[in-house]
Amino acid sequence: MDLDVFVTAHGAEWDRLDTLLHRKRRLTGAEADELVALYQRTTTHLSLLLSSAPDPALTSRLTSLVARARSTVTGARKASWRDAARFFTAAFPAAVYRLRHWWIPTAILSTAVAALIGWWIAAHPEVQAAIGAQEDLRNMTRPGGEYETYYSSHPAASFAAQVWTNNAQAVALCLVLGAFAGLPVLWVLFQNMLNLGVGIGLMSSAGRLDTFLGLILPHGLLELTAVFVAAGIGLRLGWTLIDPGHRTRRTALAEEGRSALGVAIGLAAVLFVSGVLEGFVTPSGLPTWARIGIGIAAELAFLLYVYVLGGRAVRAGAIGDVDLTDREATVPTAA
């Protein structure tokens, strides 16, 4: 491409587009139509320039023109309460529902791993000895020991906030690290299951597994579900890097990445509920059956939320990504 000829042929159109964009008064109907046509042509010119002769100065000028023109054509858009409502009633549950084939197997396999670790520790005293001294383990598992007092060691409000922060970080790690082919997600998930398995094994060996489950289930069902959802979606994001399907790798990663970001925001709200349960319900004086019942109710409410609202949104065409009008415009690849 001869840049001088290209600029001579189309420079007047770019200047006219720039003039229309700087127009202070409201554009007439004819001027608005002209602006849209010039915007489309300039977008094509930018595409040709990038593919044939990417001159930095000219590319920068046309990129700025196209960005300003797109903002003028589409109009500035402000977030509203309606957007927040749409996110929690459609986008977030749709993303979780759509990827259920990733996080449900993740949940099943992870739970099996935690149970296996717990059995291994409970059945092998030498493994328990490797974890800690016998006196230390006894102090942890005895009635009124560290496992029980942990949940009431701080004021409920500050404890709930601390738990929410820690769990939100773990969920964010699963989603962010998914971009690295998903492998770091497996490590984060294993660490969580190892901690759970150690608790199961040690309390089981002390004959107090029922007490441990009474402490972990009220908040743990919802908390672990959030971790499993994050891990499953993180693994899906990693798999997208390997197999983007019918989409280009860049487009696939952009769509799945935006969806994962939305899931991270939604799971923060889920983990807030879990943190409240862990701070106020788990250490409460309620009977064990009542505390576990509250945990089961919270878990069932989340699953119904995902399957009812999410399933409905997916059937309506939602995928958990942002609205089509809010996505980056696709630049034409041919004149």
C-alpha positions in Angstrom: 0.0 0.0 0.0 1.3 3.5 -1.0 0.5 5.5 2.2 0.7 8.9 0.3 -1.9 7.8 -2.2 -4.0 6.3 0.6 -4.0 9.5 2.6 -4.7 11.6 -0.4 -7.6 9.4 -1.4 -9.3 9.3 2.0 -7.8 12.3 4.0 -10.8 14.5 3.2 -13.2 11.9 4.6 -11.2 11.7 7.9 -11.1 15.5 8.1 -14.9 15.7 7.6 -15.5 13.1 10.3 -13.3 15.0 12.7 -15.2 18.2 11.9 -18.5 16.5 12.6 -17.2 15.1 15.9 -16.2 18.6 17.0 -19.5 20.1 16.0 -20.9 21.9 19.1 -24.5 22.1 18.0 -26.8 19.1 17.5 -26.3 17.4 14.2 -29.0 17.5 11.6 -30.5 14.2 10.3 -28.3 14.4 7.2 -25.2 15.1 9.2 -25.9 12.3 11.5 -26.3 9.9 8.6 -23.0 11.2 7.1 -21.2 10.7 10.4 -22.3 7.1 10.6 -21.2 6.4 7.0 -17.9 8.1 7.6 -17.4 6.1 10.8 -18.0 2.9 9.0 -15.6 3.8 6.1 -12.9 5.0 8.5 -13.2 1.7 10.5 -12.6 -0.1 7.2 -9.6 2.2 6.4 -8.1 1.4 9.8 -8.5 -2.3 9.2 -6.8 -2.0 5.8 -4.0 0.1 7.3 -3.3 -2.4 10.1 -3.2 -5.4 7.8 -1.1 -3.8 5.0 1.0 -0.8 6.2 0.7 -0.2 10.0 2.2 3.3 10.1 2.2 4.3 13.8 1.2 8.0 13.4 -1.6 7.3 10.9 -2.8 4.3 12.9 -3.0 6.4 16.1 -5.0 9.1 14.3 -7.5 6.7 12.8 -7.8 4.7 16.0 -8.7 7.9 17.9 -11.2 8.9 15.2 -12.9 5.5 15.2 -13.1 5.5 19.0 -14.6 9.0 19.3 -17.0 8.3 16.4 -18.2 5.0 18.0 -18.8 6.8 21.3 -20.8 9.5 19.4 -22.8 6.9 17.4 -23.6 4.5 20.2 -23.9 7.2 22.9 -22.5 7.3 26.4 -24.0 4.7 28.6 -24.2 4.9 32.4 -24.7 2.0 34.7 -28.0 1.9 36.6 -29.8 -0.1 39.2 -31.4 -1.9 36.3 -28.0 -3.2 35.2 -27.3 -4.5 38.7 -30.7 -6.2 38.8 -30.1 -7.8 35.4 -26.7 -9.0 36.5 -28.0 -10.8 39.6 -31.2 -12.1 37.9 -29.7 -13.2 34.6 -26.0 -12.7 33.8 -24.5 -14.2 37.0 -26.8 -17.2 37.3 -26.6 -17.8 33.6 -22.8 -18.0 33.7 -22.9 -20.5 36.6 -25.7 -22.6 35.0 -24.0 -22.6 31.6 -20.8 -24.0 33.0 -22.4 -26.5 35.5 -20.8 -29.4 33.5 -17.4 -28.0 34.7 -18.0 -27.2 38.4 -20.3 -30.1 39.3 -17.7 -32.7 38.4 -15.1 -30.5 40.1 -17.3 -30.5 43.3 -17.8 -34.3 43.2 -14.1 -35.2 42.6 -12.9 -32.6 45.1 -15.2 -33.9 47.9 -14.1 -37.4 47.1 -10.4 -36.3 47.5 -11.1 -34.6 50.8 -13.0 -37.8 52.1 -10.1 -40.0 50.9 -7.5 -37.8 52.7 -9.6 -37.8 55.8 -9.9 -41.6 55.8 -6.2 -42.0 55.2 -5.3 -39.8 58.1 -7.9 -41.4 60.4 -6.8 -44.9 59.6 -3.0 -44.3 59.9 -1.7 -43.1 63.3 1.8 -42.6 61.7 0.3 -40.0 59.4 -1.3 -38.2 62.4 2.1 -38.3 64.1 3.6 -36.6 61.0 1.0 -33.8 61.2 1.8 -32.9 64.8 2.7 -34.0 68.3 0.1 -36.1 70.0 -0.5 -33.6 72.7 -1.0 -30.8 70.1 -3.5 -33.0 68.2 -5.4 -33.8 71.4 -5.7 -30.1 72.2 -7.1 -29.5 68.7 -9.7 -32.3 68.8 -10.8 -32.5 72.4 -14.1 -31.0 73.6 -13.6 -27.3 73.8 -10.4 -27.6 71.8 -9.1 -25.4 69.0 -11.4 -26.8 66.3 -14.5 -25.8 68.3 -13.2 -22.5 69.7 -11.9 -21.3 66.3 -15.4 -20.1 65.3 -15.9 -18.1 68.4 -12.3 -16.8 68.8 -13.2 -13.3 67.5 -16.3 -11.1 67.6 -18.8 -12.4 65.1 -18.8 -9.3 62.8 -15.0 -9.1 62.5 -14.7 -12.8 62.1 -17.3 -12.9 59.3 -15.5 -10.0 57.5 -12.1 -11.9 57.8 -13.6 -15.1 56.5 -15.3 -13.3 53.6 -12.0 -11.7 52.6 -10.0 -14.9 52.8 -12.6 -16.9 50.8 -13.0 -14.1 48.2 -9.2 -14.2 47.7 -9.3 -18.0 47.1 -12.1 -17.7 44.6 -10.4 -14.8 42.8 -7.2 -16.9 42.5 -9.1 -19.8 41.0 -10.7 -17.5 38.4 -7.6 -15.5 37.6 -5.2 -18.4 37.5 -7.5 -20.2 35.1 -5.9 -18.2 32.3 -2.7 -20.2 32.9 -4.1 -23.4 31.3 -6.0 -24.1 34.5 -3.1 -25.9 36.2 -2.7 -23.5 39.2 -6.4 -23.8 39.9 -5.9 -27.5 40.6 -3.2 -26.6 43.2 -5.5 -24.0 44.9 -8.3 -26.5 45.0 -6.1 -29.3 46.4 -4.9 -27.0 49.2 -8.5 -26.4 50.2 -9.4 -30.1 50.1 -6.2 -31.0 52.0 -7.2 -28.6 54.8 -10.7 -30.1 54.9 -9.4 -33.7 54.8 -7.0 -33.1 57.7 -9.9 -31.8 59.8 -12.1 -34.8 58.9 -9.2 -37.2 59.6 -8.1 -35.8 62.9 -11.6 -35.3 64.3 -12.7 -38.8 63.1 -9.7 -40.4 64.8 -10.8 -38.7 68.0 -14.3 -40.0 67.6 -15.8 -36.6 67.1 -16.5 -36.5 63.4 -20.2 -35.6 64.2 -19.0 -32.5 66.0 -16.8 -31.5 63.2 -19.5 -31.9 60.6 -21.9 -29.9 62.9 -19.4 -27.0 62.8 -18.4 -27.1 59.1 -21.7 -27.8 57.4 -23.7 -24.7 58.4 -21.4 -22.4 56.4 -19.2 -24.9 54.5 -21.9 -26.1 52.1 -22.3 -22.7 50.5 -18.6 -21.7 50.9 -17.3 -24.9 49.2 -19.9 -24.6 46.5 -18.6 -21.1 45.7 -15.0 -22.5 45.6 -16.1 -25.3 43.3 -17.9 -22.9 41.0 -14.8 -20.7 40.8 -12.5 -23.7 40.3 -14.7 -25.2 37.6 -15.0 -21.9 35.7 -11.3 -21.3 36.1 -10.6 -24.7 34.5 -13.0 -23.9 31.7 -11.1 -20.6 31.1 -7.9 -22.6 30.9 -9.4 -25.1 28.5 -10.5 -22.2 26.3 -6.9 -21.3 25.9 -6.2 -24.8 24.6 -9.4 -25.3 22.6 -11.3 -22.1 21.7 -13.8 -24.1 19.6 -15.4 -22.3 16.6 -14.3 -18.9 17.9 -10.9 -17.3 17.5 -8.7 -17.8 20.6 -8.8 -14.1 21.3 -12.6 -13.8 21.0 -13.1 -17.0 23.1 -10.8 -15.8 25.9 -12.4 -12.3 25.9 -15.9 -13.8 26.2 -15.0 -16.4 28.8 -12.8 -13.9 30.7 -15.7 -11.4 31.0 -18.0 -14.1 32.1 -15.4 -15.2 34.7 -15.1 -11.7 36.0 -18.8 -11.5 36.4 -18.9 -14.8 38.3 -16.2 -13.4 40.6 -18.4 -10.5 41.5 -21.4 -12.7 42.0 -19.5 -15.2 44.1 -18.3 -12.3 46.3 -22.0 -11.9 47.3 -22.4 -15.6 47.8 -19.3 -15.7 50.1 -20.7 -12.7 52.0 -23.7 -14.9 53.0 -21.4 -17.8 53.8 -19.2 -15.5 56.0 -22.3 -14.3 57.8 -23.3 -17.9 58.5 -19.8 -18.7 59.7 -19.6 -15.7 61.9 -23.1 -15.8 63.4 -24.7 -19.3 62.9 -21.8 -21.8 63.3 -20.7 -20.6 66.7 -24.2 -19.9 67.9 -26.0 -21.8 70.7 -28.5 -23.2 68.3 -28.9 -27.0 68.3 -26.7 -28.8 65.8 -29.7 -29.8 63.7 -30.9 -26.2 63.4 -27.4 -24.9 62.4 -27.0 -27.6 59.8 -30.6 -27.0 58.6 -29.8 -23.3 58.0 -26.7 -24.3 56.0 -28.7 -26.8 53.9 -31.4 -24.2 53.3 -28.8 -21.6 52.1 -27.3 -24.2 49.8 -30.6 -25.2 48.3 -31.6 -21.6 47.8 -28.4 -21.0 45.8 -28.9 -24.1 43.7 -32.5 -23.2 43.0 -31.4 -19.6 42.1 -28.9 -21.0 39.6 -31.1 -23.6 38.1 -34.3 -21.6 37.9 -33.1 -18.1 37.0 -29.9 -19.3 35.3 -31.6 -21.9 33.3 -34.3 -19.5 32.2 -31.6 -16.9 31.2 -29.6 -19.5 29.2 -32.7 -20.7 27.3 -33.3 -17.0 26.4 -29.8 -16.8 24.9 -27.8 -15.4 27.8 -24.3 -16.7 28.3 -23.1 -14.6 31.3 -21.2 -12.2 29.0 -22.0 -8.4 28.8 -24.7 -7.2 26.5 -23.9 -7.2 22.8 -24.2 -3.4 22.7 -21.5 -3.1 25.4 -18.9 -5.3 23.7 -16.0 -4.1 21.7 -17.0 -3.4 18.1 -15.6 -5.9 15.6 -13.4 -4.2 13.1 -14.1 -5.3 9.5 -11.3 -7.3 7.9 -12.1 -6.5 4.3 -13.1 -3.3 2.4 
